[in-house]
Amino acid sequence: MDTQLKAMKDMHVKMTSAKTRDELKALMGEHAKTMQDGISMMESMGTMGQDAQSSVSYDMATRHQMMEKRMDMMEVMMQMMVDRMSADLKQ
């Protein structure tokens, strides 16, 4: 989870650091992959501990911590979407 969040933040830095359209265009594939990985991870986090058949039980502190991380990931993903839209407008 922390690794994915770091990858998303690093991608944000790359997108905002790109100086030319060509640099932005070159980052689009990596950007899409990072976004998809983040979405997949958030989907799995949203179902953790909710499966009645799951033998894993999370205490409230753990669930709260997971929820905070999920919210952090959603914030970064929203920023990445803004980056992508800005990049698209520059092209």
C-alpha positions as CSV (number, residue, x, y, z in Angstrom):
1,M,0.0,0.0,0.0
2,D,2.8,2.4,1.0
3,T,4.7,1.4,-2.1
4,Q,1.8,2.2,-4.4
5,L,1.1,5.5,-2.8
6,K,4.8,6.5,-3.2
7,A,4.7,5.4,-6.9
8,M,1.6,7.6,-7.4
9,K,3.2,10.6,-5.7
10,D,6.4,10.0,-7.8
11,M,4.3,10.0,-11.0
12,H,2.6,13.2,-10.0
13,V,6.1,14.8,-9.6
14,K,7.1,13.5,-13.0
15,M,4.0,14.9,-14.7
16,T,4.4,18.3,-13.1
17,S,8.1,18.4,-13.9
18,A,7.6,17.7,-17.6
19,K,8.6,20.8,-19.6
20,T,7.5,19.9,-23.1
21,R,4.5,18.2,-24.7
22,D,6.8,15.4,-25.8
23,E,7.9,14.8,-22.2
24,L,4.3,14.7,-21.1
25,K,3.3,12.4,-24.0
26,A,6.2,10.0,-23.1
27,L,4.8,9.7,-19.5
28,M,1.2,8.9,-20.5
29,G,1.6,5.1,-20.6
30,E,3.4,5.1,-17.2
31,H,0.7,7.4,-15.9
32,A,-2.1,5.2,-17.0
33,K,-0.4,2.1,-15.5
34,T,0.1,3.8,-12.2
35,M,-3.5,5.0,-12.1
36,Q,-4.8,1.4,-13.0
37,D,-2.6,-0.1,-10.3
38,G,-3.9,2.4,-7.7
39,I,-7.5,1.7,-8.7
40,S,-7.0,-2.0,-8.3
41,M,-5.4,-1.6,-4.9
42,M,-8.2,0.7,-3.7
43,E,-10.8,-1.8,-4.9
44,S,-9.2,-4.6,-2.9
45,M,-8.8,-2.3,0.1
46,G,-12.5,-1.5,0.0
47,T,-13.5,-5.1,0.3
48,M,-10.9,-6.1,3.0
49,G,-12.6,-7.3,6.1
50,Q,-16.1,-7.2,4.6
51,D,-16.2,-10.7,3.2
52,A,-18.3,-12.8,5.5
53,Q,-16.3,-15.9,4.5
54,S,-12.9,-14.2,5.3
55,S,-11.0,-15.6,8.2
56,V,-9.2,-12.2,8.6
57,S,-10.6,-9.9,11.2
58,Y,-9.4,-6.4,11.6
59,D,-9.6,-4.4,14.8
60,M,-10.9,-0.8,14.6
61,A,-7.5,0.8,14.7
62,T,-6.3,-1.3,11.8
63,R,-9.5,-0.5,9.8
64,H,-9.1,3.2,10.5
65,Q,-5.5,3.1,9.4
66,M,-6.4,1.3,6.2
67,M,-9.2,3.8,5.6
68,E,-6.8,6.7,6.0
69,K,-4.4,5.2,3.5
70,R,-7.2,4.6,1.0
71,M,-8.2,8.3,1.4
72,D,-4.6,9.3,0.8
73,M,-4.5,7.2,-2.4
74,M,-7.8,8.7,-3.6
75,E,-6.4,12.2,-3.0
76,V,-3.3,11.4,-5.0
77,M,-5.3,9.8,-7.8
78,M,-7.5,12.9,-8.1
79,Q,-4.4,15.0,-8.4
80,M,-3.1,12.7,-11.0
81,M,-6.3,13.0,-13.0
82,V,-5.9,16.8,-12.9
83,D,-2.4,16.4,-14.1
84,R,-3.6,14.2,-17.0
85,M,-6.3,16.7,-18.0
86,S,-3.7,19.5,-17.9
87,A,-1.4,17.5,-20.0
88,D,-4.2,16.7,-22.5
89,L,-5.0,20.4,-22.7
90,K,-1.3,21.3,-23.5
91,Q,-1.2,18.9,-26.5
